[in-house]
């Protein structure tokens, strides 16, 4: 596996996670978040999210959706998130560690500046609030 994006999502689940690498000969693709196993979809090599500039290979991708871990009793970290191990399997028996996945509460922000920008985009927006994860970028090894 090369990397995955995003490396975190809402504690309520349903974050679409794309994993990049080589996944030959799979029969039952799954992702495992801690002890929770969810189905994964095998796909081709197209991607336009963060990292598309650095992702230049013909690797394949798996797509899965994070589970709802609201009632899992995970320990909160200092920034308010909860990190667990994300693993993948091509046969739902042997798992390979992808890396940490951080679950976070829905943020409540205190301020957002500016409130609007030009139609062409490119406006830098600064959001301030408690327990916001700084620089949540794709993970890989």
Steps between C-alpha positions, in 0.01 A plus 500: 500500500630847412274742691140570596289813504356640722676373813204592719127561507189558709434281803154440348664324206428501127829666402609373158861376530705423188802270538765486228736213427515168324218259588541190280282190521248617754183305565335696784631854547442650846629777725532452875481796738622360830275193532223623267511348150329681211481406130735665253452559129784421262556763232737628234766767523321834465512755782464877523519574875792615712815322393398464135806706415732261684311186402638421157502120480264254342414358840152384578264625765260369761214712629325444831281703734593551863262349757307681772712467816288719726446219752841331475644660816822612332742713702517862392836653418613846608357666187157335551543232234505123540758306302468131410686273259372469143580171325400348167443145380457347157337184643344608833749276684852644474529871576773751419535812713440819302558742789308706754155641430383785724132535583388843615182663625313741280693822554329807629686799368531838660585707195555478125674777304421607232134406464515518120744526212525531121323251270835381364594356840846514649391684814676386816245447776605489865271304735553520876343283768562242771628151415568566132771265366782704341639394162301177459678369187507159326697226673724236354828327527 
